[in-house]
Amino acid sequence: EVLGLEVLERKTSPRGSHLAFLKVPNSEELIELCSFPPSGPVRVQEDLVHLAFQVDDLDGTIRTLQAKGIKITDGPTTTSSGSRFIFIDAPDGYEIELIERKPGTAIV
């Protein structure tokens, strides 16, 4: 909701996975989120487990988040290529990265 994503559909697959399809605002893009049934421990590097969204105006995004009481957990940080990003925590504890980059600028 804070990011303006709209849940278009939720369903459970025949194998028990929970799926949610989200519409990205002002775009035809969709995001599919999957939650799988427990299958035992999986090792994943902790800093790789997050979602990242590109924003046009990071400073404006920061102001909007602060007005809604959303805490910025890291950043703003500027990369060597000039991209800027912040992290916030999703309600389920996962990190969300919001990144601003000018056209033609590398992500990192």
C-alpha positions, 0 to 999 in steps of 0.5 A: 500500500505504501509503495502504491502496489495493488493486489490484483489476485491471491491464490494457492497453487495445487502444491500449496504455494501461496501466490500474490500478483501485484500491479505496479503503479503507472505501468503494465508490470506485475510482481508475483510474490510466492510463499512456499510450504516449509521444505527444510533449511535453505542457506541464502546470503542475508543481504540478497533477500530483499525486493528493490524498486526504482523510484524517480525522486528518492528525496520525495519518496523519503519525505512521503515515507517519513510522513507515513511514519515509515522508518528508513533503516539504511541510507540514503547511500550514493554508489560510485555510479551516482545511484542513490538508495535507501532501505525500509523494512516491510511489515513481514521483516523483509527489506525493501530497497528504493533506488533512484538512478538517472537514465544511463546510470548503472545500478551499482 
